[in-house]
Amino acid sequence: MNVDDIRTLRDYFPAALEAFTDLDAADTLELLAKAPDPASAAKLTITQITAALKRARRHDIPAKAASIQAVLRAEHLGQPTVVTAAYAATTRAAAAVLTVLHEQIKALQGQVDAHFGRHPDAEIILSQPGLGSVLGARVLAEFGDDPDRYADAKRRKNYAGTSPITRASGKKTIVLARLVHNDRLIDALMTQAFSALNASPGARAYYDQLRARGAHHNAALRQLANRLVGILHGCLKTRTLYDEATAWSHRAEKAAA
């Protein structure tokens, strides 16, 4: 749900914001569609809540169901009946739209998984830290699959927009981020870099080193994305899968020295 939907719930149904931690989750949308106002939500049974949680494959279902029911049945400030009914209609409509969107996203993801997996570069791309089938397919689509398109890693980085621009004038040297770039590609690469912080110890260590030197989060993440583009280029050129030790060995040696 967007910011407006959250504000709407806060105005007439604050218990929903307390009961549901993820308003876009399938179980939340199911329960809000069934009970979009405080009165009907208070009547939800443990069985109904449990069924929604099971369909969403939640863990620790009995405790979560009891917690949700307790919050929904607690006393909260409310709006007049007519106002609540109007708000509830909006919430029910939003939940229905988001449910359909989720179903279509799942269908599209299934198509991506089926077709992307057949591409000769898919295995190499999926071996990269932070890249799954959806994000990997986007990276492949935006970079293209012509093996001769990028003569070296530097040219791939420049196209990606992750490499900095260095400008020198007299005794001054300024390093700037590239403002002209493929928005879809840079967004995908920055998302990969963020995910790689948990997927790759080498990526995490590199990011932490940059932050320790004073780089802000976005700047450090962009430099990590730049490094990951170079690693991807090397893997594609040599037709080898990502290897954590090989990818970050030179940085480990430098740190040891």
C-alpha positions as CSV (number, residue, x, y, z in Angstrom):
1,M,0.0,0.0,0.0
2,N,1.1,3.5,-0.7
3,V,1.4,6.5,1.7
4,D,-2.1,7.6,1.1
5,D,-3.5,4.2,2.0
6,I,-1.5,4.2,5.2
7,R,-2.8,7.6,6.1
8,T,-6.3,6.4,5.4
9,L,-5.9,3.5,7.8
10,R,-4.4,5.8,10.4
11,D,-7.4,8.1,10.2
12,Y,-10.1,5.5,10.7
13,F,-8.6,2.1,11.4
14,P,-5.3,2.5,13.4
15,A,-5.6,-1.0,14.8
16,A,-4.7,-2.3,11.3
17,L,-1.4,-0.6,11.3
18,E,-0.6,-2.1,14.7
19,A,-1.9,-5.6,13.9
20,F,-0.3,-6.0,10.4
21,T,3.5,-5.4,10.0
22,D,3.4,-5.7,6.2
23,L,0.4,-4.0,4.6
24,D,1.3,-5.4,1.1
25,A,1.5,-9.0,2.3
26,A,-1.0,-11.5,0.9
27,D,-2.5,-12.4,4.3
28,T,-2.9,-8.7,5.3
29,L,-4.7,-8.0,2.0
30,E,-6.9,-11.0,2.4
31,L,-8.0,-10.0,5.9
32,L,-8.4,-6.3,5.0
33,A,-10.6,-7.2,2.0
34,K,-12.7,-9.4,4.3
35,A,-12.8,-7.0,7.2
36,P,-11.9,-3.4,6.1
37,D,-13.4,-1.6,9.1
38,P,-12.8,-1.9,12.9
39,A,-16.2,-3.5,13.6
40,S,-15.9,-6.3,11.1
41,A,-12.2,-6.8,11.9
42,A,-13.0,-7.3,15.6
43,K,-15.3,-10.1,14.6
44,L,-12.6,-12.1,12.8
45,T,-12.1,-15.5,14.4
46,I,-8.9,-17.2,15.1
47,T,-9.8,-19.8,12.4
48,Q,-10.2,-17.1,9.8
49,I,-7.0,-15.3,10.7
50,T,-5.1,-18.6,10.9
51,A,-6.3,-19.7,7.5
52,A,-5.0,-16.4,5.9
53,L,-1.6,-16.8,7.7
54,K,-1.3,-20.4,6.5
55,R,-2.0,-19.4,2.9
56,A,0.7,-16.8,3.2
57,R,3.0,-19.5,4.6
58,R,3.8,-17.7,7.8
59,H,5.7,-19.1,10.7
60,D,4.6,-19.3,14.3
61,I,1.0,-19.0,13.2
62,P,-0.9,-19.7,16.5
63,A,1.0,-16.9,18.3
64,K,0.6,-14.4,15.4
65,A,-3.1,-15.2,14.9
66,A,-3.7,-14.6,18.6
67,S,-1.7,-11.3,18.6
68,I,-3.6,-10.0,15.5
69,Q,-7.0,-10.8,17.0
70,A,-6.1,-9.2,20.3
71,V,-5.0,-6.0,18.6
72,L,-8.1,-5.9,16.4
73,R,-10.4,-6.4,19.3
74,A,-8.7,-3.8,21.6
75,E,-10.2,-0.3,22.1
76,H,-9.1,2.3,19.6
77,L,-10.3,5.8,18.6
78,G,-12.7,5.7,15.7
79,Q,-14.7,7.8,13.2
80,P,-18.4,8.2,12.8
81,T,-20.1,5.2,11.1
82,V,-20.7,7.0,7.8
83,V,-17.1,8.2,7.5
84,T,-15.8,4.7,8.5
85,A,-18.0,3.1,5.8
86,A,-16.5,5.4,3.1
87,Y,-13.0,4.8,4.2
88,A,-13.6,1.0,4.4
89,A,-14.8,1.0,0.7
90,T,-11.6,2.6,-0.3
91,T,-9.5,0.1,1.7
92,R,-11.4,-2.8,0.2
93,A,-10.9,-1.5,-3.3
94,A,-7.2,-1.0,-2.7
95,A,-6.8,-4.5,-1.3
96,A,-8.5,-6.0,-4.3
97,V,-6.3,-4.1,-6.7
98,L,-3.1,-5.1,-4.9
99,T,-4.2,-8.7,-4.7
100,V,-4.7,-8.8,-8.5
101,L,-1.3,-7.1,-9.0
102,H,0.4,-9.7,-6.8
103,E,-1.1,-12.5,-8.8
104,Q,0.0,-11.0,-12.1
105,I,3.5,-10.4,-10.7
106,K,3.7,-14.0,-9.7
107,A,2.6,-15.0,-13.2
108,L,5.2,-12.7,-14.8
109,Q,7.9,-14.0,-12.5
110,G,7.1,-17.5,-13.6
111,Q,7.5,-16.5,-17.2
112,V,10.8,-14.8,-16.4
113,D,12.1,-17.9,-14.6
114,A,11.1,-20.1,-17.5
115,H,12.6,-18.1,-20.3
116,F,15.6,-16.4,-18.5
117,G,16.9,-19.8,-17.4
118,R,17.3,-20.8,-21.0
119,H,19.7,-18.0,-21.8
120,P,23.4,-19.1,-22.1
121,D,24.5,-16.3,-19.7
122,A,21.8,-17.1,-17.1
123,E,23.9,-19.4,-14.9
124,I,26.8,-17.0,-14.8
125,I,24.5,-14.0,-13.9
126,L,22.6,-16.0,-11.3
127,S,25.9,-16.9,-9.6
128,Q,26.6,-13.2,-8.9
129,P,25.9,-12.1,-5.3
130,G,22.7,-10.2,-5.0
131,L,21.2,-11.3,-8.3
132,G,18.1,-13.5,-8.6
133,S,16.1,-14.4,-11.7
134,V,14.1,-11.1,-11.9
135,L,16.9,-8.7,-11.1
136,G,19.4,-10.8,-13.2
137,A,17.0,-10.8,-16.2
138,R,16.8,-7.0,-16.0
139,V,20.6,-6.6,-15.8
140,L,21.0,-8.9,-18.8
141,A,18.3,-7.1,-20.8
142,E,19.8,-3.7,-20.1
143,F,23.4,-4.7,-20.7
144,G,22.5,-6.8,-23.8
145,D,24.1,-10.2,-24.5
146,D,26.5,-9.3,-27.4
147,P,29.8,-10.7,-26.1
148,D,31.7,-8.1,-28.1
149,R,29.7,-5.0,-27.1
150,Y,32.1,-4.1,-24.2
151,A,35.8,-4.3,-25.0
152,D,36.7,-4.3,-21.3
153,A,35.3,-3.9,-17.9
154,K,35.9,-0.1,-17.9
155,R,33.5,0.3,-20.9
156,R,30.9,-1.8,-19.3
157,K,31.2,0.3,-16.1
158,N,30.9,3.5,-18.0
159,Y,27.8,2.3,-19.8
160,A,26.3,1.2,-16.5
161,G,27.0,4.6,-15.0
162,T,28.6,3.2,-11.9
163,S,32.1,4.5,-12.7
164,P,32.9,8.0,-11.5
165,I,34.0,10.9,-13.7
166,T,37.3,12.5,-12.7
167,R,37.9,16.2,-13.7
168,A,41.2,17.9,-13.1
169,S,41.8,21.6,-13.2
170,G,45.2,23.0,-12.1
171,K,45.9,21.5,-8.7
172,K,42.3,20.4,-8.1
173,T,40.9,17.0,-8.9
174,I,37.1,16.4,-8.6
175,V,35.4,13.0,-8.6
176,L,31.8,13.1,-9.7
177,A,29.0,10.5,-10.2
178,R,27.7,10.1,-13.7
179,L,24.4,11.8,-14.0
180,V,23.6,10.5,-17.5
181,H,22.9,6.8,-17.3
182,N,20.4,4.1,-18.0
183,D,18.0,4.5,-15.0
184,R,16.7,1.0,-15.2
185,L,20.2,-0.5,-15.2
186,I,21.6,1.6,-12.4
187,D,18.6,0.9,-10.2
188,A,19.1,-2.8,-10.7
189,L,22.8,-2.6,-10.0
190,M,22.3,-0.5,-6.9
191,T,19.7,-3.1,-5.7
192,Q,22.2,-5.9,-6.4
193,A,24.9,-4.1,-4.4
194,F,22.6,-3.6,-1.4
195,S,21.6,-7.3,-1.5
196,A,25.2,-8.3,-1.9
197,L,26.0,-6.8,1.5
198,N,24.4,-9.9,3.1
199,A,25.2,-12.4,0.3
200,S,29.0,-11.7,0.0
201,P,31.5,-11.3,2.8
202,G,33.9,-9.6,0.3
203,A,31.2,-7.1,-0.8
204,R,30.4,-6.4,2.8
205,A,34.1,-5.8,3.7
206,Y,34.6,-3.6,0.7
207,Y,31.5,-1.5,1.6
208,D,32.7,-1.2,5.2
209,Q,36.1,0.0,4.2
210,L,34.6,2.7,2.0
211,R,32.3,3.8,4.9
212,A,35.3,3.8,7.3
213,R,37.1,6.2,4.9
214,G,34.2,8.6,5.1
215,A,32.1,7.7,2.1
216,H,28.3,8.1,2.5
217,H,26.0,5.1,2.1
218,N,25.0,5.9,-1.5
219,A,28.5,6.7,-2.6
220,A,29.8,3.4,-1.0
221,L,27.0,1.4,-2.5
222,R,27.7,2.9,-6.0
223,Q,31.4,2.0,-5.7
224,L,30.4,-1.5,-4.7
225,A,28.1,-1.7,-7.6
226,N,30.9,-0.6,-9.9
227,R,33.1,-3.3,-8.5
228,L,30.4,-5.9,-9.0
229,V,30.0,-4.8,-12.6
230,G,33.7,-5.5,-13.2
231,I,33.3,-8.9,-11.6
232,L,30.3,-9.7,-13.8
233,H,32.3,-8.6,-16.9
234,G,35.2,-10.9,-16.0
235,C,32.9,-13.8,-15.4
236,L,31.1,-13.3,-18.7
237,K,34.4,-12.9,-20.7
238,T,35.9,-16.0,-19.2
239,R,32.7,-18.0,-19.0
240,T,33.2,-18.8,-15.4
241,L,30.8,-18.7,-12.4
242,Y,31.3,-16.2,-9.6
243,D,33.7,-17.3,-6.9
244,E,33.9,-15.4,-3.7
245,A,37.6,-16.0,-3.0
246,T,38.7,-15.1,-6.6
247,A,36.5,-12.0,-6.8
248,W,37.9,-10.4,-3.7
249,S,41.4,-12.0,-3.3
250,H,43.3,-9.0,-4.5
251,R,41.6,-6.8,-1.9
252,A,42.3,-9.3,0.8
253,E,46.0,-9.4,-0.2
254,K,46.1,-5.6,-0.2
255,A,44.5,-5.4,3.3
256,A,47.0,-8.0,4.6
257,A,49.9,-6.1,3.1
